[in-house]
Amino acid sequence: MSRAPDNPLSGLGSAPARPAPAAPSRPRGRWSRLRPSYLVLLAALPFVVYLFVSAPDYTRALAYIGPGLGVTVAVTVAAYAGALVLGLGLAGLLLLKLGRRTLLTFGALVLAALLGSLFFFTRPPVTYALVGQPGGRVAIIQGTPSRVVTPIQTGRYAGEGAEGAGFAVRAAISAEAALAALEAGTVSAALIPQEALPAGANVLWETTFLPPEARNPALVLGVLGVLLAMLTAAAARSREHPLAVFAELYVDMIRGIPMLVIILYVGFPLQAALRDATGGLLNMPILMRGGVAIALGYAAYMAEIFRAGIEAIPKGQLEAARSLGLSSWQSARFVVLPQALRIVTPPLGNEFIAMLKDTSLLSILGVRELTQLTREYQASNFQVFPPFNTVALLYIGLTLAASSLLKWLEGRTKFGR
């Protein structure tokens, strides 16, 4: 059996085969996994500990500021959980598609809201009378709207451009209690309903207004109806779902407002509006206002992160899930979301670290977290370096711990694991 001739050029200047380069050996052990910057911080850790142990100023500062650490972490975790839920909901709204009856349904909601507002606006008004003598103190029944009390306090209650004497306000639980205080001489005037007006009373001023139980729902339904009408009109023009238009509007607006402004707005004007609209039923404490403000602010950023992660999943996988008989909810639950969460884990971790640092802005509301306690200590002791160096080191420790935890979590959620 003949054998194929060897290649005649095989021995002419052919270089010997080079062995494949060996893979570089990786050092093993836990210390090798640490970043060089972390090694520097670990080397400096004994000096930091020695500083807080040996320097009385730093020891006192740490003892005073330390309790704010728990408040900072608690607010961050609670706000992060709320922002995650709200951001995921907004991302779901951004991906909604316009259906056949969507515009008709929203048109019916607009009509119902406007009719409800008109119903409450046409309720019978009430008339209050200011009786007594001008000046001094006035008895005001609890629950009287502030827009009625303000003219009495400022002395602009006479009408027709005339100005009366202003009053100091004293609360009364009922019209009978206000009249009793007027008869006892503890107040010089009383603001009472017209039906409780005694005969022969000296009426200084009368005003007619819609009671809060009718005015508040009328305003809420009116604003809701106008907002739904605008969203429906925008959806009809752009052929997008009205809720998707709302989510896009929310994301664009919130991302354009500084976080400090959001915290101040939620902490004062929005809280006052909610308290007045609910008759004092919804009165959030300062700590809750700060957490809600941070959650509302960061939800806009998280919504965009979730939307990008969901849209990164190939559409073929969703079609394959549909072909297997899965519903839209099952496809999102078992196919899209598990893969999207692996994609969005790193940016969501960055948002957590940013949120951890932005809790320092809550000091503007008086929340006694790390920064507020630092300011209080500095104001009481007139020392600058011990408290602010201490809070800086505490924030560094918090962010490094959060970063390490997030890197571990990111490694657990990588593709192929």
N, C-alpha and C positions, 0 to 999 in steps of 0.2 A: 504494500500500500504506500503510495507516494506521499511525501510530506511537503507541505508548502515551504518554499525557500525562505530562509531568514531575510530580514530586511537588510540590504547591502549597506545602508547608511547607519545601521544601528551602532557600529563601532567607530564611526568617524566623528570625533569631537563631541560625543554625547556626554553631558555632565552627569555625574552620579545623582540619583534621586535624593532629594533633601527630605529629611524626616519632618513630619508635621510638627509645628511649634506646640510645645506643651502649654496647656492652659495655665494661666497664672494661678498660683496657689493663693487662696483666700485665708487670711488669718481667722482663726476660730476663737470663740469665746465671747462673753457678753461685752467685755470692754471694747472689743474691736468694732462693735456695732454703734458705739457712741460717735456722734459727730465731733469734730475737733473743737468747735465752739463750746460744746457741752463739757469737754474735758477741761477747758479753761475755767468755766464756771465752777466745776467741781473742785479744781485746785484753789479757787478763791473762797470756797465755802467755809473752810476753817477760820479764815480771817474775819468773815462776816459773823460767824458764831461768836468768836472771841470779842468782836466789837460790841455785840448786844449783851454779852455776859459781863464785860469789864466796864463799859461806859454807862453810868447811871442815867444820863439823859436819853440814850437810846433804849434802855430797859424800860423806863417810864413811858416813852413814846409807844413802844411795842405793846405794853400792857393796856394803854388807852385805846390804841387803834385796832388791836387784834380782834375784838368782838365784831368789828365791821366786816371781817373776812367772811363770816357765815352769811351775813346779809347780802353781800356782793354775790356769793356763789348761789344762794337761793334765788335771788332775783334773776340772775343770768339763766339758770336752769329753767325756771318757770317761764320766763319770756321766750327762751329758745323753743320750748315745747309749744307755746302758743303760736309763735311765728312759723314753726314747721307745719302745724295743722292749717293755719290760715294761708300760708304760701302754697301748700299742696292743693287746697281748695281753689285758690285763685288760678293756679296752673290748669286745674281741670276746667275752670270756666273759660280760660283762654283757648282751650282746644275744642270747645263746643261748636257744633255745626248748626246752621239755620235749618229748621224743619219746615214742613208744609204749613202747619198750623201755629207756628211760633209767634208770628206777628199778630195773628188774630187773638191768640191767648193774651199776649201783652197788651193789646188794645183793650180787651175786656178788663184787664187789671187796672189800666189807666182810668177807664170810665168809672169803675167801682171806687177807686181811691178818690177821684174828684167828687163823685156824688156823696161819699161819706164825709169829705171835708165840707161840702156845702150843707149837709145835714147838721153838722155840729156848729157851723158858723151861724145858722139861722135859729139856734136855741135862744130862749128868752134871756136878755141881759139882766143884770142885777144893778141896783142903785144904792150907793153908799153916801152917807151924809157926815160931814165934819161938824160936830156940835161943840159948843163951849166958848172959850175966850182965846184970842190969838196969843201966841207966845207960850213959853213954858214947855211942858211935856204933854204928849198925846198918847192915848191908849189905842193900840192897833191890835185887832183880832188876829191871832195866829193863822197863817195861811193866806192873808191878804197879799195880792200880787205886788211885787216890788215896784212895778210901773205906776201903781196907785200911791204907794207910800213915798216915793221919791219927791213928787211935787210938794207934799206936805213938809218933808224935812227941809227942802230948799226954800220954802216960802213962795213957791210959784203955783199956788193952788187957787188964787182968786179969779183967774181967767181974765179975758178981755185986755191982756197986757199988763194988768195990775199985779203987784206983788204983795203978798201978805207976809206975816211974821213966820219964820221957820220954827219947827218944833223938834224937840228931842223925843225919841220914840221909846215907849214902854209897851211890852207885850201883854196881851190879855187873852185868856182862854176862850172867852165868849163875849157876846154883846152885853149880857147882864153883868159880867165882871167889869167890862169897860165902863158901863154907866155907874156901877157901884164905886169905882175908883174916882169917877168924875164927881159924884156926890160927896165922897169923903174928902175931896180936895187934894188927893195925891197927884192928880193930873189936872191940867187946865182945859183939855179937850179930849174928844173921843171920836174915832171913825167907826161908825156902826151902820148896819143895813137900814134902809129906809123904813122897812116894816117894824123895826124895833125902836124907831124914833119916838121919844116921849113928847107929850103935848106941851107946847109952849117952849120948846128947846130953841136955843139960839143957833141957827144953822149958818155956819161960815162958808160952806162949800158943798156942792153935790157933784158926783161923778157917776157915770154909767159905764159899765164894762162887761165883757163876756166872762163868766166864771172860769177858773182854771180847768175844771173837769170837762168843759166844752171847748175852751180855746186851745188847750194843748193837743188833744187828738185832732182838732181841725187843722192846726198848723202842720202836724206830723203827716196826716193824710194828704194835705195839699202839696207839701214839699215832695212826698213820695210820688204822688200822681204826676207832678211836673217832671221829676227826674225820670220816671218810667216813660213818659211821653217823649222826652228827648232821646232816651236810649232806643226807643222803638223807631223813631224817625231816623236816627243814625244807622240802625240795623237795616231798615228798609233801603237806605241809600247804598250802603256798603255790602249788603247781602251777607252780613255776619250776625251771629247770635247776639241779642241785646245784652245778655250776661257777659259775653266775651268782650263786648264794647265797654261794659262797666269795669271788668277786670283790667283791661288795658288802660282805661282812664285812671284807675286807682294806682296801678304800678307806675305810670308816667308821672302822676302828681306827687306821690309820696317820695319817689326817688329824686324829685326836684326840690324837696324841702329839707333843710338841715335837720339833723337829729335833735339838736337842742331846741329848735322851734317846735318840733313835734311834741317833745316832752313838755314844754311850757303850754302848748295849746291843749293837750290832753289833761294836764295837771290843773288848769284853771278854767278857761272858757268852756271846754267840752264838759268837764265835770259839773260846772255850774248849770249848764243847759240841761244835762241829764237829771240833775237834782230837781230843777224847777219843773221839768216835763213830767217827772214821776211823783211830784209832790213830796220830795224828800226821801222816797223809798230807796232810790239808787244813789247812795252816797259812799263812794269808794274811798278807802283810806289812802294816805299819801304813798305808801309802799306799793299798793295795787295800781295806783295811777301810773307810777313809774314803770312797772312791769308791762302794763297794757300799752303804754306809749312806745316802749322799745319793741314789743311784739308787733305792733301795727307798722312801725317803721321798717323793720327788717323783713316782714312778710313780703314786701314788694320785691326785694332782692331775691329772696328764696323762691318766689313764684317764677321769676325768670330762670333761675337755676333748674328748678323742676321741669319747666317747659322745655328747656334745651336738652335735658337728659331724656325726656320722653320722646322728643322728636328725633333724637339720635338713634333710637331703635329702628332697624330696617322695617319697612312696611310689609315686607314679605313674611316676617314672623307673625304679624297680626293677621295676615291673610291665612297663614297656615293654622293659626289657632281657630279662626272662624271655620276653616274647612274641617277641623276636628269636632265641630259642634259646640264650641265654647261660646258663651254669650259675650256681650261687650264688657260687662263687669268682670266675668271670669277671665277674659283675655287680658284686661288691665291688671287684675289681681295676681294672676299666676304667670303671665308672660312678660308684660311690659314693665311693671313696677319693680320686680326683683332685679332686672337688668339695669333699669334706670337708676336705682339706688346705688349700684356699684359705680356708676359714672359720676353721680352728683356728690358722693361722699367727701372727696377732697374740698370742693368749694363750700360745701355746707360746714365743714370743719373750720374753714377760714372765717365764715360768718360767726361761728361760735366764739372764736378768739376776739374778733372785732366787737362783738356784743359784750364780751367780758370787760373789755376796756371802756366801752361806752357807758357802762353803769356808773362811771365817775360823773357823768353829766347829771345824774339824779340828785346830786348834791344841791342843784339849783332849786329843787323842790323841798329840800330839808330832810331827805332820806338819809338816815345815819349809817351810810356804808363807809367804805374805806376813806374816800376822799373827803366826805363831810366830817368824819371824826378827825382827820388830819387837820382840816381847817379849824375845827374847834380847839384842838390841842395847841395849834400855833397861836390862835387868838388869846388863849388863856395863859400861855407861858412865854409868849414873845420869842419863841425859838423857831428857827427856820430849817436848819440842816437836819436835826434829829427826826422830826416828824416826816418831812418830805423825802428824805433818804429812806426812811423805813417803809413808807407807802410805795415808793418806787421798787424796792426790793420785793415787797409782797406781790405787786403786780407782775414782776418778772417771774417769780416763782409760780404764780397762777397760770400765766400764759405758757411757760415751759411745760408744766404738768399737763395742761390741756393739749399742747402740741404733741407731746409724747403719746398721750392717749389716742389722739386722732390718727397719728402715724401707725400705731398698732392696729387700730380699727380699719384703716385703709389697707394695710397689708392683709387683713383677714378677709376683705371683700374684693380683692383683686380677681380679675378673670383668670380662670384656669386653676384656682385653688379649690 
